[in-house]
Amino acid sequence: MEPCQDGTLREFSRLYREYDSIFHSIALAVGLSDSALTVLYHIQELGDGCLQRDIAASAWVSKQTIHSTIRQLRERGYLSLCPGRGRDMHIHLTEKGRMLVREQILPIMQMESDAFQALTPGERRELLRLTAGYISALRELAEAHIRRRGEAAPH
């Protein structure tokens, strides 16, 4: 199979990196790491009291990264943990954390919403449809590649 020769894949990859870079720049501007911005953003989306695994699943970030970020945010006074069922720990914003979310995270979420709303409803649906199709195809190919690598690995 020939690699995509018309430059569209390269441009798609560049756009994806640019999207990521925008959020990195925002995180730096508000004094947060990328992972701290992600955790606070997802707590706002999922609701106060959510679980670490909920954030990891929603953000597609490893549990280890989420765990260490939550620890850092607790040390900075933004989060507290409350025991739940079994080993579950519910993540809560402190007053300082609520203020940070209100002043920094909510405007970022609004900015993202405004940018999405700048597209027509049809464009929004098409963007979602095409991106989901690409992700699905890439996931299938990646899983097949990983399986083949596992079968070829020395035992």
Summary of the structure (lengths in Angstrom):
residues: 155
radius of gyration: 19.0
end to end distance: 29.4
largest distance: 55.5
contacts: 373
relative contact order: 0.08
helix: 72%
strand: 7%
